[in-house]
Amino acid sequence: MYTTTDYRLRSVGQNPSVSRVTGINVPQNIVLAMLASGELTGLAVTIDLISISSYRLFQPADMSMLDPGFIGVAVSLLARLNPIGVIFSALLFGGLQVGQMPCS
């Protein structure tokens, strides 16, 4: 079930010119989408930085391509940009990262 805000954001994302013709304020919805994504990104970075494990802040030099940004792109592509799929895809990638760490 979608709300009117969800409908407007989806409509502006898929076809801004048709949204403009139907009376949806396109610039306002673009700013709303950017604000929402910025808030979620800030929340994710905050959780990452305050985590207990020290390996989160300092990655080894040979793992520079495995930064969270690159992994985030892979997670979203595997989930085919589906919000529910992102949850399961992120759990899969998290399990793969934890599984490849050496036991001590």
N, CA, C and O atoms as CSV, one atom per row, in Angstrom:
chain,resi,resn,atom,element,x,y,z
A,1,MET,N,N,0.850,-1.171,0.000
A,1,MET,CA,C,0.000,0.000,0.000
A,1,MET,C,C,0.900,1.239,0.000
A,1,MET,O,O,1.805,1.364,0.824
A,2,TYR,N,N,0.638,2.133,-0.922
A,2,TYR,CA,C,1.454,3.329,-1.074
A,2,TYR,C,C,0.693,4.564,-0.607
A,2,TYR,O,O,-0.533,4.631,-0.703
A,3,THR,N,N,1.436,5.530,-0.104
A,3,THR,CA,C,0.837,6.802,0.272
A,3,THR,C,C,0.937,7.752,-0.916
A,3,THR,O,O,1.548,7.424,-1.933
A,4,THR,N,N,0.334,8.929,-0.781
A,4,THR,CA,C,0.404,9.895,-1.878
A,4,THR,C,C,1.836,10.401,-2.073
A,4,THR,O,O,2.247,10.686,-3.197
A,5,THR,N,N,2.584,10.510,-0.991
A,5,THR,CA,C,3.981,10.928,-1.118
A,5,THR,C,C,4.788,9.889,-1.881
A,5,THR,O,O,5.608,10.238,-2.731
A,6,ASP,N,N,4.561,8.615,-1.584
A,6,ASP,CA,C,5.241,7.554,-2.317
A,6,ASP,C,C,4.895,7.610,-3.802
A,6,ASP,O,O,5.769,7.463,-4.657
A,7,TYR,N,N,3.624,7.823,-4.097
A,7,TYR,CA,C,3.196,7.906,-5.491
A,7,TYR,C,C,3.876,9.070,-6.199
A,7,TYR,O,O,4.338,8.925,-7.331
A,8,ARG,N,N,3.938,10.211,-5.544
A,8,ARG,CA,C,4.552,11.389,-6.160
A,8,ARG,C,C,6.043,11.187,-6.391
A,8,ARG,O,O,6.558,11.531,-7.455
A,9,LEU,N,N,6.743,10.631,-5.401
A,9,LEU,CA,C,8.179,10.385,-5.558
A,9,LEU,C,C,8.456,9.385,-6.674
A,9,LEU,O,O,9.373,9.573,-7.473
A,10,ARG,N,N,7.674,8.342,-6.724
A,10,ARG,CA,C,7.852,7.331,-7.769
A,10,ARG,C,C,7.546,7.914,-9.145
A,10,ARG,O,O,8.249,7.640,-10.118
A,11,SER,N,N,6.489,8.720,-9.214
A,11,SER,CA,C,6.102,9.338,-10.479
A,11,SER,C,C,7.171,10.308,-10.982
A,11,SER,O,O,7.512,10.301,-12.165
A,12,VAL,N,N,7.694,11.132,-10.090
A,12,VAL,CA,C,8.738,12.086,-10.481
A,12,VAL,C,C,10.006,11.340,-10.880
A,12,VAL,O,O,10.696,11.762,-11.807
A,13,GLY,N,N,10.323,10.255,-10.209
A,13,GLY,CA,C,11.514,9.490,-10.551
A,13,GLY,C,C,11.411,8.799,-11.890
A,13,GLY,O,O,12.412,8.670,-12.595
A,14,GLN,N,N,10.224,8.349,-12.258
A,14,GLN,CA,C,10.075,7.616,-13.508
A,14,GLN,C,C,9.881,8.531,-14.711
A,14,GLN,O,O,10.401,8.250,-15.791
A,15,ASN,N,N,9.133,9.630,-14.535
A,15,ASN,CA,C,8.883,10.517,-15.668
A,15,ASN,C,C,8.525,11.915,-15.165
A,15,ASN,O,O,7.352,12.195,-14.919
A,16,PRO,N,N,9.510,12.790,-15.007
A,16,PRO,CA,C,9.246,14.122,-14.462
A,16,PRO,C,C,8.319,14.977,-15.328
A,16,PRO,O,O,7.533,15.764,-14.800
A,17,SER,N,N,8.405,14.830,-16.645
A,17,SER,CA,C,7.563,15.680,-17.501
A,17,SER,C,C,6.089,15.328,-17.361
A,17,SER,O,O,5.250,16.228,-17.341
A,18,VAL,N,N,5.750,14.056,-17.264
A,18,VAL,CA,C,4.357,13.667,-17.059
A,18,VAL,C,C,3.898,14.084,-15.666
A,18,VAL,O,O,2.749,14.488,-15.488
A,19,SER,N,N,4.772,13.991,-14.691
A,19,SER,CA,C,4.430,14.426,-13.336
A,19,SER,C,C,4.136,15.917,-13.307
A,19,SER,O,O,3.208,16.357,-12.629
A,20,ARG,N,N,4.915,16.684,-14.031
A,20,ARG,CA,C,4.692,18.131,-14.095
A,20,ARG,C,C,3.334,18.438,-14.727
A,20,ARG,O,O,2.627,19.334,-14.267
A,21,VAL,N,N,2.966,17.700,-15.779
A,21,VAL,CA,C,1.689,17.924,-16.461
A,21,VAL,C,C,0.516,17.570,-15.541
A,21,VAL,O,O,-0.521,18.232,-15.585
A,22,THR,N,N,0.668,16.546,-14.721
A,22,THR,CA,C,-0.420,16.141,-13.830
A,22,THR,C,C,-0.529,16.993,-12.581
A,22,THR,O,O,-1.428,16.781,-11.768
A,23,GLY,N,N,0.374,17.959,-12.410
A,23,GLY,CA,C,0.261,18.896,-11.299
A,23,GLY,C,C,1.133,18.593,-10.098
A,23,GLY,O,O,0.962,19.202,-9.042
A,24,ILE,N,N,2.062,17.666,-10.239
A,24,ILE,CA,C,2.976,17.342,-9.136
A,24,ILE,C,C,4.143,18.320,-9.174
A,24,ILE,O,O,4.706,18.578,-10.238
A,25,ASN,N,N,4.502,18.856,-8.030
A,25,ASN,CA,C,5.613,19.799,-7.929
A,25,ASN,C,C,6.926,19.008,-8.011
A,25,ASN,O,O,7.358,18.410,-7.026
A,26,VAL,N,N,7.546,19.011,-9.178
A,26,VAL,CA,C,8.726,18.180,-9.432
A,26,VAL,C,C,9.932,18.609,-8.595
A,26,VAL,O,O,10.534,17.757,-7.941
A,27,PRO,N,N,10.317,19.904,-8.584
A,27,PRO,CA,C,11.507,20.274,-7.786
A,27,PRO,C,C,11.346,19.965,-6.291
A,27,PRO,O,O,12.301,19.549,-5.635
A,28,GLN,N,N,10.150,20.166,-5.764
A,28,GLN,CA,C,9.927,19.880,-4.345
A,28,GLN,C,C,10.099,18.393,-4.057
A,28,GLN,O,O,10.667,18.032,-3.026
A,29,ASN,N,N,9.623,17.531,-4.939
A,29,ASN,CA,C,9.750,16.097,-4.713
A,29,ASN,C,C,11.174,15.604,-4.925
A,29,ASN,O,O,11.594,14.640,-4.286
A,30,ILE,N,N,11.925,16.253,-5.814
A,30,ILE,CA,C,13.334,15.885,-5.982
A,30,ILE,C,C,14.113,16.227,-4.710
A,30,ILE,O,O,14.938,15.438,-4.251
A,31,VAL,N,N,13.848,17.397,-4.150
A,31,VAL,CA,C,14.516,17.798,-2.902
A,31,VAL,C,C,14.105,16.866,-1.765
A,31,VAL,O,O,14.937,16.499,-0.935
A,32,LEU,N,N,12.834,16.482,-1.721
A,32,LEU,CA,C,12.357,15.561,-0.686
A,32,LEU,C,C,13.072,14.209,-0.788
A,32,LEU,O,O,13.460,13.631,0.227
A,33,ALA,N,N,13.242,13.713,-1.999
A,33,ALA,CA,C,13.943,12.438,-2.189
A,33,ALA,C,C,15.406,12.545,-1.772
A,33,ALA,O,O,15.946,11.625,-1.158
A,34,MET,N,N,16.054,13.671,-2.106
A,34,MET,CA,C,17.455,13.845,-1.704
A,34,MET,C,C,17.594,13.968,-0.192
A,34,MET,O,O,18.540,13.436,0.388
A,35,LEU,N,N,16.663,14.662,0.449
A,35,LEU,CA,C,16.711,14.775,1.912
A,35,LEU,C,C,16.538,13.409,2.576
A,35,LEU,O,O,17.252,13.077,3.523
A,36,ALA,N,N,15.595,12.627,2.080
A,36,ALA,CA,C,15.359,11.305,2.670
A,36,ALA,C,C,16.567,10.401,2.484
A,36,ALA,O,O,16.950,9.688,3.412
A,37,SER,N,N,17.176,10.417,1.297
A,37,SER,CA,C,18.343,9.566,1.081
A,37,SER,C,C,19.536,10.048,1.898
A,37,SER,O,O,20.325,9.235,2.380
A,38,GLY,N,N,19.675,11.354,2.059
A,38,GLY,CA,C,20.753,11.881,2.895
A,38,GLY,C,C,20.583,11.499,4.355
A,38,GLY,O,O,21.560,11.185,5.036
A,39,GLU,N,N,19.348,11.523,4.837
A,39,GLU,CA,C,19.096,11.118,6.229
A,39,GLU,C,C,19.422,9.646,6.438
A,39,GLU,O,O,20.034,9.285,7.443
A,40,LEU,N,N,19.023,8.798,5.509
A,40,LEU,CA,C,19.307,7.374,5.649
A,40,LEU,C,C,20.805,7.095,5.552
A,40,LEU,O,O,21.327,6.236,6.263
A,41,THR,N,N,21.496,7.820,4.672
A,41,THR,CA,C,22.942,7.654,4.562
A,41,THR,C,C,23.649,8.097,5.840
A,41,THR,O,O,24.566,7.427,6.315
A,42,GLY,N,N,23.217,9.226,6.390
A,42,GLY,CA,C,23.801,9.697,7.643
A,42,GLY,C,C,23.573,8.723,8.781
A,42,GLY,O,O,24.457,8.516,9.613
A,43,LEU,N,N,22.401,8.129,8.822
A,43,LEU,CA,C,22.114,7.131,9.854
A,43,LEU,C,C,23.008,5.908,9.697
A,43,LEU,O,O,23.526,5.382,10.681
A,44,ALA,N,N,23.188,5.458,8.461
A,44,ALA,CA,C,24.035,4.284,8.223
A,44,ALA,C,C,25.490,4.562,8.581
A,44,ALA,O,O,26.156,3.712,9.174
A,45,VAL,N,N,25.987,5.741,8.228
A,45,VAL,CA,C,27.378,6.086,8.550
A,45,VAL,C,C,27.557,6.229,10.056
A,45,VAL,O,O,28.579,5.811,10.599
A,46,THR,N,N,26.584,6.810,10.730
A,46,THR,CA,C,26.661,6.953,12.181
A,46,THR,C,C,26.716,5.594,12.857
A,46,THR,O,O,27.519,5.378,13.765
A,47,ILE,N,N,25.869,4.685,12.420
A,47,ILE,CA,C,25.887,3.331,12.996
A,47,ILE,C,C,27.221,2.659,12.722
A,47,ILE,O,O,27.749,1.954,13.582
A,48,ASP,N,N,27.773,2.871,11.527
A,48,ASP,CA,C,29.057,2.268,11.187
A,48,ASP,C,C,30.181,2.834,12.043
A,48,ASP,O,O,31.057,2.086,12.477
A,49,LEU,N,N,30.173,4.128,12.294
A,49,LEU,CA,C,31.256,4.750,13.047
A,49,LEU,C,C,31.208,4.459,14.539
A,49,LEU,O,O,32.253,4.418,15.188
A,50,ILE,N,N,30.024,4.256,15.094
A,50,ILE,CA,C,29.953,3.992,16.528
A,50,ILE,C,C,29.947,2.502,16.847
A,50,ILE,O,O,29.718,2.106,17.990
A,51,SER,N,N,30.200,1.673,15.826
A,51,SER,CA,C,30.224,0.234,16.095
A,51,SER,C,C,31.409,-0.100,16.993
A,51,SER,O,O,32.386,0.646,17.054
A,52,ILE,N,N,31.310,-1.204,17.672
A,52,ILE,CA,C,32.304,-1.583,18.670
A,52,ILE,C,C,33.613,-2.040,18.022
A,52,ILE,O,O,34.688,-1.766,18.555
A,53,SER,N,N,33.541,-2.717,16.905
A,53,SER,CA,C,34.737,-3.284,16.281
A,53,SER,C,C,35.636,-2.200,15.721
A,53,SER,O,O,35.165,-1.254,15.090
A,54,SER,N,N,36.908,-2.337,15.951
A,54,SER,CA,C,37.854,-1.326,15.487
A,54,SER,C,C,38.190,-1.477,14.013
A,54,SER,O,O,38.700,-0.532,13.412
A,55,TYR,N,N,37.924,-2.627,13.409
A,55,TYR,CA,C,38.276,-2.805,12.002
A,55,TYR,C,C,37.371,-2.005,11.089
A,55,TYR,O,O,37.671,-1.892,9.901
A,56,ARG,N,N,36.291,-1.450,11.579
A,56,ARG,CA,C,35.400,-0.653,10.750
A,56,ARG,C,C,36.049,0.654,10.319
A,56,ARG,O,O,35.788,1.132,9.215
A,57,LEU,N,N,36.878,1.233,11.153
A,57,LEU,CA,C,37.449,2.535,10.840
A,57,LEU,C,C,38.707,2.441,9.992
A,57,LEU,O,O,38.998,3.366,9.233
A,58,PHE,N,N,39.453,1.367,10.094
A,58,PHE,CA,C,40.731,1.261,9.394
A,58,PHE,C,C,40.735,-0.009,8.561
A,58,PHE,O,O,40.809,-1.111,9.104
A,59,GLN,N,N,40.657,0.142,7.240
A,59,GLN,CA,C,40.712,-1.003,6.340
A,59,GLN,C,C,42.160,-1.212,5.898
A,59,GLN,O,O,42.883,-0.233,5.713
A,60,PRO,N,N,42.593,-2.427,5.730
A,60,PRO,CA,C,43.932,-2.675,5.189
A,60,PRO,C,C,44.052,-2.118,3.773
A,60,PRO,O,O,43.046,-1.953,3.082
A,61,ALA,N,N,45.276,-1.828,3.341
A,61,ALA,CA,C,45.503,-1.209,2.033
A,61,ALA,C,C,45.072,-2.115,0.894
A,61,ALA,O,O,44.620,-1.618,-0.138
A,62,ASP,N,N,45.196,-3.430,1.044
A,62,ASP,CA,C,44.843,-4.333,-0.051
A,62,ASP,C,C,43.330,-4.514,-0.193
A,62,ASP,O,O,42.879,-5.131,-1.158
A,63,MET,N,N,42.551,-3.999,0.732
A,63,MET,CA,C,41.093,-4.110,0.649
A,63,MET,C,C,40.456,-2.765,0.320
A,63,MET,O,O,39.312,-2.514,0.699
A,64,SER,N,N,41.189,-1.893,-0.385
A,64,SER,CA,C,40.673,-0.550,-0.638
A,64,SER,C,C,39.462,-0.553,-1.553
A,64,SER,O,O,38.658,0.376,-1.491
A,65,MET,N,N,39.300,-1.564,-2.403
A,65,MET,CA,C,38.123,-1.616,-3.279
A,65,MET,C,C,36.880,-2.093,-2.539
A,65,MET,O,O,35.781,-2.028,-3.089
A,66,LEU,N,N,37.027,-2.567,-1.318
A,66,LEU,CA,C,35.885,-3.056,-0.564
A,66,LEU,C,C,35.342,-2.007,0.392
A,66,LEU,O,O,34.821,-2.348,1.454
A,67,ASP,N,N,35.457,-0.745,0.031
A,67,ASP,CA,C,34.877,0.310,0.851
A,67,ASP,C,C,33.362,0.159,0.871
A,67,ASP,O,O,32.795,-0.461,-0.028
A,68,PRO,N,N,32.703,0.710,1.872
A,68,PRO,CA,C,31.241,0.567,1.959
A,68,PRO,C,C,30.496,1.120,0.755
A,68,PRO,O,O,29.408,0.635,0.444
A,69,GLY,N,N,31.035,2.109,0.072
A,69,GLY,CA,C,30.368,2.652,-1.106
A,69,GLY,C,C,30.286,1.652,-2.238
A,69,GLY,O,O,29.241,1.508,-2.873
A,70,PHE,N,N,31.396,0.954,-2.495
A,70,PHE,CA,C,31.402,-0.049,-3.549
A,70,PHE,C,C,30.508,-1.226,-3.187
A,70,PHE,O,O,29.819,-1.770,-4.050
A,71,ILE,N,N,30.514,-1.617,-1.937
A,71,ILE,CA,C,29.667,-2.716,-1.504
A,71,ILE,C,C,28.198,-2.302,-1.577
A,71,ILE,O,O,27.340,-3.113,-1.926
A,72,GLY,N,N,27.908,-1.044,-1.250
A,72,GLY,CA,C,26.532,-0.555,-1.337
A,72,GLY,C,C,25.991,-0.593,-2.750
A,72,GLY,O,O,24.824,-0.920,-2.966
A,73,VAL,N,N,26.832,-0.261,-3.712
A,73,VAL,CA,C,26.399,-0.330,-5.111
A,73,VAL,C,C,26.116,-1.781,-5.496
A,73,VAL,O,O,25.116,-2.063,-6.156
A,74,ALA,N,N,26.979,-2.688,-5.095
A,74,ALA,CA,C,26.770,-4.098,-5.410
A,74,ALA,C,C,25.517,-4.638,-4.730
A,74,ALA,O,O,24.782,-5.431,-5.320
A,75,VAL,N,N,25.273,-4.213,-3.497
A,75,VAL,CA,C,24.079,-4.654,-2.771
A,75,VAL,C,C,22.823,-4.179,-3.488
A,75,VAL,O,O,21.884,-4.953,-3.672
A,76,SER,N,N,22.797,-2.917,-3.892
A,76,SER,CA,C,21.595,-2.395,-4.541
A,76,SER,C,C,21.388,-3.017,-5.920
A,76,SER,O,O,20.248,-3.228,-6.334
A,77,LEU,N,N,22.481,-3.316,-6.639
A,77,LEU,CA,C,22.328,-3.962,-7.937
A,77,LEU,C,C,21.852,-5.400,-7.793
A,77,LEU,O,O,21.046,-5.867,-8.598
A,78,LEU,N,N,22.338,-6.106,-6.780
A,78,LEU,CA,C,21.884,-7.473,-6.556
A,78,LEU,C,C,20.407,-7.500,-6.163
A,78,LEU,O,O,19.681,-8.426,-6.526
A,79,ALA,N,N,19.968,-6.489,-5.426
A,79,ALA,CA,C,18.571,-6.419,-5.002
A,79,ALA,C,C,17.667,-5.841,-6.081
A,79,ALA,O,O,16.454,-5.755,-5.890
A,80,ARG,N,N,18.242,-5.442,-7.214
A,80,ARG,CA,C,17.494,-4.848,-8.326
A,80,ARG,C,C,16.713,-3.622,-7.875
A,80,ARG,O,O,15.585,-3.394,-8.311
A,81,LEU,N,N,17.338,-2.822,-6.980
A,81,LEU,CA,C,16.804,-1.553,-6.469
A,81,LEU,C,C,15.472,-1.724,-5.748
A,81,LEU,O,O,14.654,-0.805,-5.724
A,82,ASN,N,N,15.258,-2.878,-5.172
A,82,ASN,CA,C,14.051,-3.147,-4.396
A,82,ASN,C,C,14.384,-2.959,-2.913
A,82,ASN,O,O,15.313,-3.597,-2.417
A,83,PRO,N,N,13.643,-2.093,-2.183
A,83,PRO,CA,C,13.992,-1.832,-0.780
A,83,PRO,C,C,13.985,-3.080,0.099
A,83,PRO,O,O,14.845,-3.219,0.968
A,84,ILE,N,N,13.046,-3.979,-0.106
A,84,ILE,CA,C,13.016,-5.212,0.692
A,84,ILE,C,C,14.172,-6.121,0.288
A,84,ILE,O,O,14.780,-6.773,1.136
A,85,GLY,N,N,14.472,-6.163,-1.002
A,85,GLY,CA,C,15.582,-6.973,-1.479
A,85,GLY,C,C,16.922,-6.481,-0.978
A,85,GLY,O,O,17.849,-7.272,-0.803
A,86,VAL,N,N,17.036,-5.171,-0.743
A,86,VAL,CA,C,18.288,-4.610,-0.234
A,86,VAL,C,C,18.600,-5.170,1.147
A,86,VAL,O,O,19.764,-5.410,1.470
A,87,ILE,N,N,17.579,-5.379,1.959
A,87,ILE,CA,C,17.795,-5.927,3.306
A,87,ILE,C,C,18.441,-7.302,3.215
A,87,ILE,O,O,19.435,-7.573,3.889
A,88,PHE,N,N,17.874,-8.170,2.381
A,88,PHE,CA,C,18.399,-9.529,2.271
A,88,PHE,C,C,19.754,-9.553,1.557
A,88,PHE,O,O,20.629,-10.345,1.905
A,89,SER,N,N,19.918,-8.699,0.576
A,89,SER,CA,C,21.194,-8.611,-0.124
A,89,SER,C,C,22.294,-8.106,0.808
A,89,SER,O,O,23.418,-8.606,0.771
A,90,ALA,N,N,21.972,-7.117,1.645
A,90,ALA,CA,C,22.955,-6.601,2.598
A,90,ALA,C,C,23.321,-7.660,3.634
A,90,ALA,O,O,24.481,-7.759,4.035
A,91,LEU,N,N,22.351,-8.443,4.064
A,91,LEU,CA,C,22.662,-9.533,4.994
A,91,LEU,C,C,23.585,-10.556,4.351
A,91,LEU,O,O,24.486,-11.080,5.006
A,92,LEU,N,N,23.364,-10.843,3.065
A,92,LEU,CA,C,24.236,-11.771,2.356
A,92,LEU,C,C,25.659,-11.228,2.279
A,92,LEU,O,O,26.612,-11.949,2.578
A,93,PHE,N,N,25.813,-9.980,1.885
A,93,PHE,CA,C,27.148,-9.394,1.783
A,93,PHE,C,C,27.803,-9.271,3.159
A,93,PHE,O,O,29.011,-9.470,3.283
A,94,GLY,N,N,27.031,-8.949,4.184
A,94,GLY,CA,C,27.584,-8.890,5.531
A,94,GLY,C,C,28.088,-10.240,5.992
A,94,GLY,O,O,29.151,-10.337,6.605
A,95,GLY,N,N,27.322,-11.289,5.699
A,95,GLY,CA,C,27.754,-12.640,6.039
A,95,GLY,C,C,29.011,-13.041,5.293
A,95,GLY,O,O,29.887,-13.709,5.842
A,96,LEU,N,N,29.092,-12.627,4.034
A,96,LEU,CA,C,30.304,-12.947,3.261
A,96,LEU,C,C,31.521,-12.216,3.812
A,96,LEU,O,O,32.614,-12.780,3.863
A,97,GLN,N,N,31.338,-10.952,4.229
A,97,GLN,CA,C,32.473,-10.213,4.791
A,97,GLN,C,C,32.924,-10.785,6.117
A,97,GLN,O,O,34.124,-10.906,6.361
A,98,VAL,N,N,31.977,-11.142,6.983
A,98,VAL,CA,C,32.334,-11.700,8.276
A,98,VAL,C,C,32.948,-13.092,8.100
A,98,VAL,O,O,33.870,-13.463,8.826
A,99,GLY,N,N,32.440,-13.850,7.146
A,99,GLY,CA,C,32.955,-15.201,6.917
A,99,GLY,C,C,34.369,-15.232,6.377
A,99,GLY,O,O,35.082,-16.216,6.574
A,100,GLN,N,N,34.792,-14.167,5.695
A,100,GLN,CA,C,36.136,-14.173,5.132
A,100,GLN,C,C,37.173,-13.659,6.108
A,100,GLN,O,O,38.367,-13.709,5.813
A,101,MET,N,N,36.742,-13.156,7.289
A,101,MET,CA,C,37.694,-12.652,8.275
A,101,MET,C,C,38.347,-13.824,9.008
A,101,MET,O,O,37.685,-14.822,9.290
A,102,PRO,N,N,39.642,-13.710,9.318
A,102,PRO,CA,C,40.309,-14.812,10.032
A,102,PRO,C,C,39.824,-14.905,11.477
A,102,PRO,O,O,39.541,-13.895,12.121
A,103,CYS,N,N,39.737,-16.114,11.959
A,103,CYS,CA,C,39.352,-16.319,13.356
A,103,CYS,C,C,40.576,-16.095,14.243
A,103,CYS,O,O,41.693,-16.479,13.899
A,104,SER,N,N,40.335,-15.465,15.388
A,104,SER,CA,C,41.469,-15.236,16.285
A,104,SER,C,C,41.178,-15.727,17.666
A,104,SER,O,O,42.025,-15.615,18.553
